[in-house]
């Protein structure tokens, strides 16, 4: 382990040094992103890259208000079935093609109809899109959709060059062409992603770096060492166990924001042959595993109390949290009784895949020890993160420790994971009653109706548990003290407008 870590440190430092230039920003990522195509991708770190690469129709403030980006204004019809957006004039894509209403129409069509698109469930309420004129676009909906504007604040609203998508097709992610502050230069898998300032960006005066270089360094210790040595300028997801040390370092700045998402264990219940397991076929087994876990202990042992124990798709601080289902305490005897009721009085054995970084590995080691006391033997299968996601999508897994960074609208934390055919429903969980409840929550603009629907869905999901929720993270960034202007956001993104080095 020491030899590997020393080698990884030397390698990462060498990469950082080779790319270091005065106006270049070097950011350490915990994982390597998957495909750089907003319609196909799903990784959190991919969204961090997109924040510099791909502008959206709208963005958010740190207080989660929706604000203009490529759309400068919008208006709903009285019946909630038509959304008219006014678009920014003077914006263009990195290939020189103009951003206009026709480009928006092409992007929505791609999100809805590209076979590999993961955005289909996010924009399925859109029946048609019309370019009213060059800078006005009208969306006609099949039914009211309270989530649509929030969807446009994420990957569904990222605008890609229609010319580039038409030419590249499914291979667009090899050379993504968007309209953000930086344009794509190169990518070396597991090594670096390099972006260069886009001279014709509509808000170029707010961008102070010539290049931004993203370096995937899964080991949290190595990532922090690179920051301290000067080979990184900032990193995302500082380990909670390093917060005290980094905060006491006069050369570093530590920033935090409570996240909108969760971490949990996704169980394969119907996604091919991988679902043929005791935990995949029995909700009693899934409940037994959940009862074997002490979420408070996880928070204290792994995260030194910095995170929040959780058992839902919404954190306890969210207005959408269902207080009728508080975080349950650990009950080993009840877990064993459930296993016996399920037909496994002597216990079971489960393979759970996990990303190959130290924090998630330690988390699963703690879960492994707890589950073992309830006669649940967990085999930890460590994988590179993109491989883990690929296997999960393909159904080549039994259970997977994975999380979600969270979305502004509650729909983004649950609908695509729990509805039949949802874009990221890797469990292939399907319950018509849950579908109806989550669709109702999506279409209603009445907050009370939406809350009632989410609460009712949670009552069902608490029994069926296709995802066993564990905790809610706090995003923690560490920056070299030469940096200024960085603002922490609850979505965990790194927005570079107004960020610079001290003179």
C-alpha positions in Angstrom: 0.0 0.0 0.0 2.8 2.4 0.9 4.7 1.7 -2.4 1.5 2.3 -4.5 0.7 5.5 -2.7 4.2 6.9 -3.1 4.1 6.0 -6.8 0.7 7.6 -7.2 2.0 10.8 -5.4 5.0 11.0 -7.7 2.9 10.4 -10.8 0.3 13.0 -9.8 2.9 15.6 -8.9 4.7 15.0 -12.2 1.5 15.6 -14.1 0.7 18.7 -12.1 4.2 20.1 -12.7 4.1 19.4 -16.4 0.9 21.4 -16.8 1.7 24.3 -14.4 1.7 27.7 -16.1 1.0 31.1 -14.6 -2.6 31.6 -15.8 -3.5 27.9 -15.8 -5.8 26.6 -13.1 -5.2 23.0 -11.9 -8.1 21.3 -10.2 -7.9 17.9 -8.5 -10.9 15.6 -9.0 -11.8 12.6 -6.9 -12.7 10.5 -10.0 -12.3 10.5 -13.7 -15.5 11.6 -15.5 -17.4 9.3 -17.8 -18.2 10.3 -21.4 -18.2 14.1 -21.9 -21.6 14.2 -23.5 -24.4 15.8 -21.3 -27.0 13.6 -22.9 -25.2 10.4 -22.1 -23.2 11.2 -18.9 -24.0 10.7 -15.3 -21.0 11.4 -13.1 -20.7 14.2 -10.5 -17.2 15.1 -11.6 -18.4 15.3 -15.2 -20.8 18.0 -14.1 -17.8 19.8 -12.6 -16.1 19.8 -16.0 -19.4 20.9 -17.6 -19.5 24.0 -15.4 -16.6 25.3 -17.3 -17.4 23.7 -20.7 -21.1 23.9 -21.3 -23.5 26.8 -20.5 -27.1 26.0 -19.7 -30.3 27.7 -20.4 -30.5 28.7 -16.7 -28.3 28.5 -13.6 -28.8 28.8 -9.9 -27.5 31.0 -7.1 -25.9 29.7 -3.9 -29.4 30.2 -2.3 -30.9 27.9 -5.0 -32.7 30.6 -7.0 -33.1 30.0 -10.7 -31.3 32.7 -12.7 -30.6 33.4 -16.4 -27.7 32.0 -18.3 -28.3 31.3 -22.0 -32.0 32.2 -21.5 -32.4 35.7 -20.3 -36.1 35.5 -19.4 -39.1 33.1 -19.4 -42.8 33.1 -19.0 -45.4 30.4 -18.4 -48.9 30.4 -19.9 -51.8 30.4 -17.4 -52.5 26.7 -17.9 -48.9 25.8 -17.4 -48.7 24.1 -20.8 -46.5 26.6 -22.6 -43.1 28.0 -21.6 -41.7 30.8 -23.7 -38.0 31.7 -23.3 -36.1 34.7 -24.5 -32.5 33.7 -25.4 -29.2 35.5 -25.1 -28.1 37.3 -28.2 -24.4 37.3 -29.1 -23.6 33.9 -27.6 -22.0 31.2 -29.8 -20.7 27.7 -29.7 -17.0 26.8 -29.6 -17.1 25.9 -33.3 -18.3 29.4 -34.2 -21.9 28.3 -34.8 -24.5 30.8 -33.4 -26.5 30.0 -30.3 -30.2 30.6 -31.2 -33.7 29.2 -30.9 -33.0 26.6 -33.7 -30.1 25.3 -31.5 -32.4 24.9 -28.5 -34.9 22.9 -30.7 -32.1 20.6 -31.9 -30.8 20.1 -28.4 -34.2 19.1 -27.0 -34.7 16.8 -29.9 -31.4 15.1 -29.2 -32.1 14.7 -25.5 -35.5 13.1 -26.3 -34.5 10.9 -29.2 -30.9 9.9 -29.0 -31.0 6.2 -28.2 -28.3 6.5 -25.6 -29.7 9.7 -23.9 -30.2 9.6 -20.2 -32.2 12.8 -20.3 -35.3 11.4 -21.8 -37.2 11.2 -18.5 -36.2 14.7 -17.6 -37.7 16.3 -20.7 -40.5 13.8 -21.5 -43.2 16.3 -20.6 -42.2 18.4 -23.7 -44.6 17.6 -26.5 -43.0 20.1 -29.0 -40.4 22.9 -29.3 -40.8 25.8 -31.6 -38.4 28.5 -32.7 -40.7 31.5 -32.6 -37.9 33.7 -33.9 -34.1 33.7 -33.7 -34.1 34.4 -30.0 -37.4 33.2 -28.8 -38.3 29.5 -28.2 -41.6 28.1 -27.1 -42.0 24.7 -25.3 -45.4 23.1 -25.4 -46.0 20.5 -22.8 -48.1 17.4 -22.8 -49.0 18.1 -19.1 -47.8 20.7 -16.6 -44.3 20.1 -15.4 -43.2 21.9 -12.2 -39.7 20.6 -12.6 -38.8 21.7 -16.1 -37.0 25.0 -15.3 -34.9 23.2 -12.7 -34.0 20.5 -15.3 -32.7 23.3 -17.5 -30.3 24.3 -14.7 -28.5 21.0 -15.2 -27.6 18.6 -18.1 -30.9 18.8 -19.8 -30.4 22.6 -20.2 -26.8 22.3 -21.5 -26.5 23.5 -25.0 -24.4 21.6 -27.5 -23.4 22.7 -31.0 -26.1 21.2 -33.4 -23.5 21.0 -36.1 -21.1 19.1 -33.9 -23.7 16.7 -32.6 -25.0 16.0 -36.1 -21.4 15.2 -37.3 -20.3 13.2 -34.3 -23.5 11.4 -33.3 -22.9 9.1 -30.3 -19.2 9.9 -30.4 -19.7 13.6 -29.5 -18.1 13.1 -26.1 -14.7 12.5 -27.7 -14.6 16.2 -28.7 -17.4 18.1 -27.0 -18.4 21.4 -28.5 -20.5 23.6 -26.2 -20.9 27.3 -25.5 -19.3 27.7 -22.0 -16.3 29.9 -20.9 -13.8 27.2 -21.8 -13.5 25.0 -24.9 -12.2 21.4 -25.1 -8.6 20.8 -25.9 -7.8 17.2 -25.0 -8.5 14.4 -22.7 -6.2 11.5 -21.6 -8.3 9.0 -19.7 -7.4 8.6 -16.0 -4.8 11.4 -16.5 -6.2 14.9 -17.4 -8.9 16.9 -19.1 -7.6 20.2 -20.6 -9.9 23.2 -21.5 -8.8 26.5 -22.9 -10.5 29.9 -22.5 -13.0 30.6 -25.2 -12.2 34.1 -26.5 -15.7 34.7 -27.9 -17.5 33.7 -24.7 -20.4 36.2 -24.0 -19.1 36.8 -20.4 -15.4 36.5 -21.1 -14.4 39.4 -19.0 -15.4 37.4 -15.9 -13.0 34.6 -16.8 -9.4 35.0 -15.5 -7.6 31.8 -16.5 -6.1 30.8 -19.9 -6.6 27.1 -19.2 -8.3 24.9 -16.7 -6.8 21.4 -16.2 -8.7 18.7 -14.4 -6.6 16.0 -12.9 -8.4 12.9 -11.5 -6.6 11.7 -8.3 -8.8 9.3 -6.4 -6.6 9.0 -3.3 -7.6 11.8 -1.0 -4.2 11.9 0.7 -2.4 12.2 -2.6 -4.8 14.9 -3.7 -4.2 17.0 -0.6 -0.4 16.5 -0.8 -0.5 17.8 -4.4 -2.4 20.9 -3.2 0.1 21.5 -0.4 3.1 21.1 -2.8 1.7 23.6 -5.2 1.0 21.1 -8.0 -2.7 21.7 -7.6 -4.5 25.0 -7.1 -7.7 23.5 -5.7 -9.4 20.2 -5.1 -12.9 19.0 -4.7 -14.1 16.7 -1.9 -11.5 17.2 0.7 -11.8 14.3 3.1 -13.7 15.1 6.2 -10.9 13.7 8.3 -8.5 16.3 6.7 -10.7 19.4 7.4 -9.0 20.3 10.7 -5.5 19.9 9.3 -6.3 21.9 6.1 -8.1 24.6 8.1 -5.0 25.0 10.3 -2.7 25.4 7.3 -2.0 29.0 6.6 -1.4 28.3 2.9 -4.9 26.8 2.3 -8.5 28.0 2.2 -11.3 25.5 3.1 -14.8 26.1 1.9 -18.0 24.1 2.6 -21.6 23.8 1.5 -24.3 21.4 2.6 -25.2 19.2 -0.4 -28.6 18.5 -2.0 -27.9 14.8 -2.5 -27.2 11.5 -0.8 -25.0 8.4 -0.7 -26.4 4.9 -0.5 -26.4 1.3 -1.7 -28.2 0.8 -5.0 -29.5 -2.8 -5.3 -30.1 -4.6 -8.6 -33.7 -5.8 -8.3 -34.5 -6.5 -12.0 -31.5 -5.5 -14.2 -30.6 -8.7 -15.9 -28.9 -11.7 -14.4 -27.2 -9.6 -11.7 -30.6 -9.3 -10.0 -30.7 -13.0 -9.3 -29.5 -12.8 -5.7 -31.1 -12.9 -2.2 -30.8 -9.1 -1.8 -32.1 -8.5 -5.3 -35.2 -10.7 -5.0 -36.2 -10.1 -1.4 -37.2 -6.8 0.2 -36.8 -8.5 3.6 -33.1 -9.1 2.9 -32.7 -5.4 1.9 -34.5 -4.3 5.1 -32.2 -6.6 7.1 -29.1 -5.0 5.6 -30.5 -1.5 6.4 -31.3 -2.5 10.0 -27.7 -3.9 10.4 -26.2 -0.5 9.7 -25.7 2.2 12.3 -25.7 5.4 10.3 -24.6 7.6 13.2 -21.5 5.5 13.7 -20.7 5.8 10.0 -20.9 9.6 10.3 -18.6 9.6 13.3 -16.1 7.0 12.4 -15.7 7.7 8.7 -16.6 11.4 8.5 -15.8 12.7 12.0 -19.4 14.0 12.4 -19.2 16.3 9.3 -22.0 14.7 7.4 -25.7 13.9 8.1 -27.0 10.3 8.6 -29.8 9.7 6.1 -32.5 7.2 5.0 -34.2 9.1 2.2 -33.4 10.8 -1.1 -33.8 14.2 0.6 -31.6 15.3 3.6 -33.3 16.0 7.0 -32.8 19.7 6.4 -35.0 19.6 3.2 -38.6 20.7 3.3 -39.3 17.5 1.2 -38.0 15.2 3.9 -40.7 12.8 5.3 -40.5 13.2 9.1 -42.7 10.1 9.5 -39.7 8.0 8.5 -36.8 9.2 10.7 -33.4 7.6 10.5 -33.8 4.2 12.0 -31.5 2.9 14.7 -29.4 -0.3 14.3 -31.2 -3.5 15.3 -29.1 -6.6 14.7 -31.6 -9.0 16.2 -34.4 -7.6 14.0 -32.1 -7.9 11.0 -31.4 -11.6 11.7 -35.2 -12.2 12.2 -35.9 -10.7 8.7 -33.2 -12.9 7.1 -34.8 -16.0 8.7 -38.3 -14.9 7.5 -36.8 -14.5 4.0 -35.6 -18.1 4.2 -31.9 -17.4 5.1 -31.6 -18.3 8.8 -27.9 -19.0 8.3 -27.2 -15.7 6.7 -26.3 -14.6 3.1 -23.3 -13.4 1.1 -23.4 -10.2 -1.1 -21.0 -8.6 -3.5 -21.1 -4.8 -3.3 -19.1 -2.8 -5.7 -17.5 0.5 -4.6 -15.4 3.2 -6.2 -11.7 2.7 -5.6 -11.0 5.7 -3.4 -10.0 5.5 0.2 -13.1 7.3 1.7 -15.7 5.1 0.0 -13.6 2.0 0.7 -13.5 2.8 4.4 -17.2 3.4 4.4 -17.9 0.0 3.0 -15.4 -1.6 5.4 -17.4 -0.2 8.3 -20.7 -1.4 6.7 -19.1 -4.8 6.1 -18.2 -5.1 9.8 -21.7 -4.1 10.9 -23.5 -6.4 8.4 -21.2 -9.3 9.4 -22.7 -9.2 12.9 -26.1 -9.7 11.4 -24.9 -12.8 9.4 -24.7 -10.7 6.2 -21.3 -11.3 4.6 -20.3 -8.5 2.3 -17.6 -9.0 -0.4 -16.2 -5.5 -1.3 -15.5 -5.2 -5.0 -13.4 -2.1 -5.7 -13.6 -0.6 -9.2 -12.5 2.5 -11.0 -15.5 4.8 -10.9 -16.4 4.9 -14.6 -16.2 1.1 -14.8 -18.5 0.9 -11.8 -21.0 3.1 -13.5 -20.8 1.1 -16.7 -21.3 -2.2 -15.0 -24.1 -0.8 -13.0 -25.9 0.5 -16.1 -25.4 -2.9 -17.8 -26.8 -4.8 -14.8 -23.4 -6.5 -14.2 -23.6 -6.0 -10.4 -25.5 -7.2 -7.4 -25.3 -4.0 -5.3 -23.4 -0.8 -5.7 -22.3 1.8 -3.2 -22.9 5.0 -5.0 -24.5 8.4 -4.5 -26.1 11.4 -6.2 -25.0 15.0 -5.9 -28.6 16.3 -5.7 -30.8 18.7 -7.6 -32.6 21.9 -6.9 -36.0 20.4 -7.5 -36.8 17.3 -5.5 -37.9 15.5 -8.6 -34.2 15.3 -9.6 -33.3 13.2 -6.6 -36.0 10.5 -7.1 -38.0 10.4 -10.3 -35.3 9.1 -12.7 -34.1 6.5 -10.1 -37.5 5.1 -9.0 -39.8 5.2 -12.0 -40.2 2.5 -14.6 -37.8 3.3 -17.4 -36.2 6.2 -15.5 -33.0 7.4 -17.1 -30.8 6.3 -14.1 -32.9 3.5 -12.7 -30.1 1.0 -12.7 -32.1 -1.2 -10.2 -34.8 -1.5 -12.9 -37.2 -1.1 -10.0 -40.8 -0.8 -11.1 -43.9 -0.1 -9.1 -46.9 1.4 -10.9 -48.1 3.1 -7.7 -44.7 4.8 -7.2 -44.7 5.8 -10.9 -48.1 7.5 -10.5 -47.2 9.3 -7.3 -43.9 10.6 -8.7 -45.5 11.7 -11.9 -48.2 13.5 -10.0 -45.5 15.3 -7.9 -43.8 16.3 -11.2 -46.9 17.7 -12.8 -48.4 19.6 -9.9 -47.5 23.2 -9.1 -49.1 22.9 -5.7 -46.3 22.4 -3.1 -48.7 20.7 -0.7 -49.8 18.2 -3.4 -46.2 17.5 -4.3 -45.2 17.0 -0.7 -48.1 14.6 -0.2 -47.1 12.6 -3.2 -43.4 12.3 -2.2 -44.4 11.3 1.3 -46.7 8.5 -0.1 -43.9 7.3 -2.4 -41.5 7.2 0.5 -43.9 5.0 2.5 -43.7 2.4 -0.2 -40.0 2.8 -0.9 -39.2 2.4 2.8 -40.5 -1.2 2.5 -39.1 -2.1 -0.9 -35.7 -0.3 -0.6 -34.2 -0.5 -4.2 -31.8 2.1 -2.7 -30.6 1.8 0.9 -29.8 5.4 1.8 -26.9 6.0 4.2 -25.9 9.6 4.6 -25.9 13.1 3.1 -22.6 14.8 2.4 -21.2 18.2 2.9 -19.2 19.4 0.0 -15.7 20.5 1.1 -13.2 22.2 -1.1 -9.6 23.1 -0.4 -7.8 25.9 -2.3 -4.4 27.4 -2.4 -4.5 30.8 -0.6 -3.4 32.6 -3.7 -7.0 32.0 -5.1 -9.8 34.5 -4.6 -13.4 34.8 -5.6 -14.5 31.2 -5.2 -18.1 30.8 -4.0 -19.3 27.4 -2.7 -22.6 26.2 -4.0 -24.9 23.4 -2.6 -24.8 21.6 -5.9 -21.0 21.0 -5.5 -20.1 22.6 -8.8 -17.0 24.8 -9.4 -18.0 28.0 -11.1 -15.1 30.0 -12.3 -16.7 33.4 -13.1 -14.9 36.0 -11.0 -12.4 33.5 -9.6 -8.7 34.5 -10.0 -5.2 34.3 -8.5 -4.0 37.0 -6.2 -1.6 39.4 -7.8 
